[in-house]
Amino acid sequence: MLRFLIRRVLGALFILLIVSAVTFMLYYALPRDPARMACGKVCTPELLSQVRHNLGIADPLPVQYMHWLEGIFLGRDYGGLGKCNAPCLGYSFTNREPILGTILDRMPLTISLALGAAFFFLIAGVGTGMVAALRQGKAADKIASSISLIGSSLQIYFVGYIAMFFLVHKLGVLDQPSYTSFTENPARWASGLLLPWLVLSIIFTANYTRLTRSQLAETLSEDYVRMARAKGLTRRSVFFRFAWRGAMGPVVTIFGIDLGTLIGGAIITESVFSLQGIGRLALTAVEANDLPMLLGVTIVAAAAIVFLNIIVDAVYALIDPRIRLA
């Protein structure tokens, strides 16, 4: 298992290096004047001159990238604007502060949003899919399939506004979406994020219901499951020891991708509920032409997806030992 994880980590670092290089080239090679874009909308001639100097626009693009990469490990000095300590993902000339600090300030909200929603949609989706698979062709299966079909066609910006209008403003059964640190007040933390959790879980639950149902239905028809039944094992034992374990591989894989995407920034969800997380930060960076901030958010989002996939690989290896040989 240790060698398996080491290979995955080294592969992840190599992927992140490629992602960072390609992203940097796109952000700083395509614009006609990357210094002007990095400077933001409110840019004085003096600040623009500083940006050109600090970004090293006169240097070739590979040299600029090497300076940016060097800042991650050694930090970087931005002259009169201050020093960005390692790990330095760059400096936002719009906010006048290092990018990583801003991202870390927004990260707790996004992680809370992602983990809370994942808790709801994973339990509801997998649980409903299991019931549907065990009751194939019966009323429970048809109801679950119909609900999942409807749920998968809904959009967050549609469900979110309607849910907030009725549950918050009209009926008052839920609190206005907001964020309070978990360590400060756990009850307020949960109540402020409950509505976004529920809305996100509606969308994702439908996908996990269909995926779990299809995987379990296929696994239950496998020869080794039939053999276990023929040997006299109880239905519960056959289901959880053989069928359920064999069907969870694809579910775990998709879960890792979805969770990484949410941690990388749920832009629509945070915008609908006015939550200041990573997704909202990326949207603000686009609106303000804050090129360094957008680059930093992209790298963090990519890192979240890549390293969560390493965790998925480890869990997958525990579920199916054959994966360790890959």
N, C-alpha and C positions, 0 to 999 in steps of 0.2 A: 504493500500500500504506500509506503514512504517513497519508493522509486516512482510509483505511479503519480503521486502528487508533485514530486520534484519535476518530472517531465512536463506536467500540466502547467506548473508555475513558470518554468522557463519558456514554454510556448506562449503563455499569456503575456509575458514581458516582451517577447519578440513581436507579438501582435500589436501591443500598445505602442511600441516603437514605430511600427509601420503606420498605424493609425495617426499618431502624432505628426509624423513626417508628411503624410498625405494631407492631413487637415491644415497644417501650417502652410504648405505650398498653396492650397486652395485659397486660404484666407489672405495670404500676402502676395500671391503671384497674380491672381485674377483681377483684383481691383486696380484701377488706373493709378490711384494714389493711396496706397494702404496707410500711410501716415495720417492723411486727412480723415480717413474712416476711423482709424484707431483713436484719433483725437476726440471723436464724438461730435454731437451737433453744436454744443457750445464750445467753440474753439477759437482762441485768440491767436494772432500771429506769433506771439511769444511762446505760447504753449505748443503750437504746431512745430516751431523750430526745435523745441525741446524733445518732442515726440520723434521727429526725424533723427535727431542725434541719438536718443536712447534706443531706438529700434535698429539703428545702424542701416538705414534705408540705402545708403550709398554702397554698402557691401553686397556681394553676390548673395542670392537667396539661400544657398546651402550654408554660407557663413552665418547669416542671420539665424537660421535654424539651429546651428551649433551653439550660438550664444544663448538662444532660448533654452536649449537642452542643458547647457551648462548651468543655467540659473536654477534648474530643478535640483541639482546636486550641491551646488556651491553658493547659490544665492546670486543676486544681481544688484548693482548700484545704478539707480536712475537719476543720478546727478542731483540737481536741486529739488527733485520730487521725493527723494528719500531712498532708503535701501530696502530691498525685498529679500528677506531671509529665506534660506533653503527650508523646505522645497518651495521654489518660486515658480508659479505658473504664468507669471507676467504681472503687469501693472495696469490697472484701469485708469486711464487718463480722464475719464468722465467722472468717476467717483473719487479720484485722487487717493487710491488705496490699493494695496496688493490684492490680487484676484483671489488667492486661496483663502484669505481671511473672510472675504465676503461669502464665498461658497460654503465655508464651514459654518458660518452664522446661519445660513439657510438650510443646511443639511439636516439638522434634527427634525424640522417640520416635515421635510420630504420623506425621511426614513420612517417617521411616525405614521404618515399617511400611507406609505407603501406597506408596512408591516401590519397595520391595523386592517387595511382592506384585504390583504392576503390571508389573514386569519379567517375573515368572514367568507371570502369566496372559495377558499380551499376546502374548508369544512362543509359548506353548503353545496358546492359543486361536486366534490368527490362523494359526499354522502348521498346526494340525490342520484348521481350516476350509478352508485352501487345498488340502490333500491331498484332503479330502472332495469339494471342488468339482471338482477335476481327475479324480477317480475316481468320478463320479456313477453310482450304481446298482451299483457293485462292492463287494467285501468291505470295503475300507478306508472307503468312504462309510458303509456300514451300521454298521460298528463304531464309527466316530466319532460318528454320529448317536445310537446307543444309549448310548454313554458320556456324551455331553453331556446326554441326557435324564435319565439317572440323576443326574449331577452337579448339574443345575439344581434337582433336588428335595431335595437335601441342605441341612441348616442348619448354620451355623457352630458353634452351641452343642452340636450333636450330634457332628459330626466332630471338633471341637476337643478335647472331653473324651476321646473314644475314642483319638484320635491321641496325646494326651499320656499316657494310661494305658499304651498299648502301646509307643510309640516312646521315651518318656522313662523311665517307671517300671519297665516290665517288661523291655524289650530293652536300654535304655540307649544306643541308637544316636544319639539327639539330646540336646542339652543342655536343661535346664529353661529355658523362656522367660524372658528377662530383657532388660534394656537396659543397654548400655555405650556411651558416646560413641564415634563412629567415629574421631574424632581421638585418643582415648585408646588404643584397642585395636581395630583394624579386624577382626581375626579373631574376637574375642569378641563384637563388635557383630553380625557375621553369624551366628555360631553361636547366639546368644541369641534372634535373631529368625527363624531359619530355619523352625522349626515353624509359627509364625503365618503366615509368608509362604506356606508350602505349603498350609496349610488354606484361607487366603483364595483362593489361586490355583485350588484345586479348585472352589470355588463359582463364581468368575468365569470360569474357562476354559470351562466349559460354555456360558455365554451367548455368549462371543466365538466359539466354534466354530460354533454355529448361525447367528449373525449373519453371520460371514465367509462361511460356506458358501452361505447363501441369496443374499447380495449378489453373490458371484462367479459363482454359477450363473446368475443373472439377467443379469449383465454379459456373460458369455461368449456369450449368445444374442443380444446386440445386433447391429444391422446394421453398425456401424462396426468391430466386432471381426471379423465375418465378412469384411468388405471387406479388412481388414489381412491376414487369412489368404489371401484370394484373390490378393493382390498378391505372395505368395510369401515373406512374412516368416516367420522361424522361430517355432516354437511358444513358445519361451522369450521371444522379443522381443514377440510379441503379448500374452503373458500379463502381463509386467511393465510394458510401455510403455503398454498400453491397458486391458486388463481389470482388473488389480490396482489401478491408479491410479484407475480409475472406481468401483471397489467400496469403496475405503477411506474415502470420505467419511462414511457413517453410522457406521462403526467408530470413526473419530476422534471424532465427536460423542459417542457413548456413552462412549468412554474418558475424555473430558474430564469428563463428569458423574460417572462412577464415581470417578475420581481426586479430584475436588473433594469428593465425599461422604466418601471415606476420610480425606482431610486434615482435613475438618471434624469428624471424630471417628468412629472405628469402635467404637461403644459396646460391642456384643456381643463383638467380638474381644478388645478390651482387658480386658473383664470376665472372659472365659473364661480368658485367660492371665495375669491379674493384672498387666497392664501399665499404668503410670500415665501415660496420654496424655491427649489432649483429650477423648476419649469418656468415659474414666473420670472425668475432672474434672467433666464435665457431670452424670454420674450421681451423683457425690458432692454436687454442688451441689443436686440435687433432693432427696436424702436429708436434707441439712442445712438445707433451706429458704433457701439462699443465693441470693436473687433477683438481686442485682447480678452475681454470678459467672455465673449462668445466662444473663443478658442478654448479658454479654460473650462467652461461648462461642458463643451463637447468632449474634452479629454476625460473629465471626471465621469461623465455619463458612460463613455466607452470603458473606462476602468471598472465601473460598477457592473456592467454587463459581463465583461470578461472574467472578473474574479468570482462573481456569483456562478458563472458556468463551471469554474473549478470546483466549487462546493457541490454543484449538481453532479459533476463527474465522480466526486468522492462518494456521494450518496448512491449514485447509480452503481458504483463498484460494490457497495455493501449489499445492494439489492441483488445484483447479478455479478458474481465473482468473475465471470468470463470477461467482463469489461476491463479488468485490471491488466489483461494481457495485451490490450490494444495500445 
